[in-house]
């Protein structure tokens, strides 16, 4: 593999189960966004698509549980060689994230991918 230009993303079975629960309660018009800001912004957040305006600097990294996963372009460039794994742990989600008040919250785990020079 010649180096990735942006991170890749996948979800654990626990995360997929929570996504299914959130979709059942809020419908399928949802997105994930991870801004890289402080506090809640550094966690992956599941949001109603209509209530979160994406900006010109947001990039879609892929899809988890049938939902698009977005990240700020600057952060995506910093994590270009990283594989993101969205998981769930006990706790309260971010104030605006739909995992809030479920007793679980989304977290990002990561694996650094090797970079090989092109021949």
C-alpha positions in Angstrom: 0.0 0.0 0.0 1.3 3.4 -0.9 0.4 5.8 2.0 -3.2 6.7 2.7 -4.2 10.3 2.0 -6.9 10.2 4.8 -7.7 7.9 7.7 -10.0 4.9 7.3 -12.9 4.1 9.6 -14.8 1.1 10.9 -17.0 0.3 13.8 -17.0 -2.5 16.4 -20.0 -4.8 16.9 -20.8 -2.8 20.1 -20.8 0.5 18.2 -23.0 -1.0 15.4 -25.5 -2.1 18.0 -25.7 1.4 19.5 -26.0 2.9 16.0 -28.9 0.6 15.3 -30.6 1.6 18.6 -30.1 5.3 17.8 -31.4 4.9 14.2 -34.5 3.1 15.6 -35.2 6.1 17.9 -34.2 9.0 15.6 -34.5 7.6 12.0 -31.8 7.0 9.4 -31.0 10.7 8.6 -27.9 10.7 10.8 -24.2 11.4 10.4 -21.1 11.0 12.5 -18.6 13.9 12.9 -15.3 14.1 14.7 -13.9 17.6 14.9 -10.8 17.1 16.9 -11.6 20.1 19.1 -11.5 20.0 22.9 -13.9 18.3 25.2 -16.9 16.8 23.3 -15.5 17.8 19.9 -12.7 15.2 20.3 -15.1 12.3 20.5 -17.0 10.9 17.5 -20.6 12.3 17.6 -23.7 10.9 16.1 -25.9 13.7 15.0 -29.1 14.5 13.1 -27.9 15.3 9.6 -30.4 18.2 9.3 -29.1 19.8 12.5 -25.4 19.7 11.7 -24.2 21.8 8.8 -21.1 20.4 7.2 -18.5 22.9 6.1 -16.2 23.2 3.1 -13.4 21.8 5.3 -15.2 18.6 6.2 -14.3 15.4 4.5 -16.1 12.1 4.4 -13.9 9.2 5.6 -16.3 6.4 5.0 -19.4 4.9 6.5 -20.2 3.0 9.7 -23.5 1.4 10.4 -24.8 2.8 7.1 -24.0 6.4 8.3 -21.4 8.7 6.8 -18.5 9.5 9.0 -17.0 13.1 8.6 -13.9 14.8 10.0 -12.4 18.2 9.6 -9.9 18.2 6.7 -7.0 19.4 8.9 -7.5 16.6 11.4 -7.9 14.1 8.6 -4.6 15.2 7.1 -2.9 14.8 10.5 -4.3 11.3 10.9 -3.8 10.3 7.3 -2.0 7.1 8.1 -4.4 6.0 10.9 -7.2 3.4 10.9 -10.0 4.7 13.2 -12.1 2.1 15.1 -15.3 3.5 16.5 -16.2 1.7 19.7 -18.5 2.1 22.7 -17.7 2.4 26.4 -19.9 2.9 29.4 -20.6 6.6 30.1 -22.4 9.7 28.9 -21.9 10.9 25.3 -21.2 14.4 24.2 -23.9 17.0 24.9 -25.1 17.1 21.3 -24.4 13.5 20.4 -27.3 11.2 20.2 -25.5 8.6 22.3 -26.0 11.0 25.2 -28.3 9.5 28.0 -28.0 5.9 26.6 -25.5 5.0 29.3 -22.9 4.4 26.6 -20.7 6.7 24.5 -18.8 6.4 21.3 -15.0 6.5 21.4 -12.3 6.4 18.8 -9.5 3.8 19.0 -6.8 3.9 16.4 -4.2 1.9 14.6 -1.3 3.5 12.8 -1.0 2.1 9.3 2.4 1.5 7.8 3.5 3.7 5.0 5.6 2.3 2.1 7.4 4.4 -0.5 6.3 4.0 -4.1 8.9 2.2 -6.3 
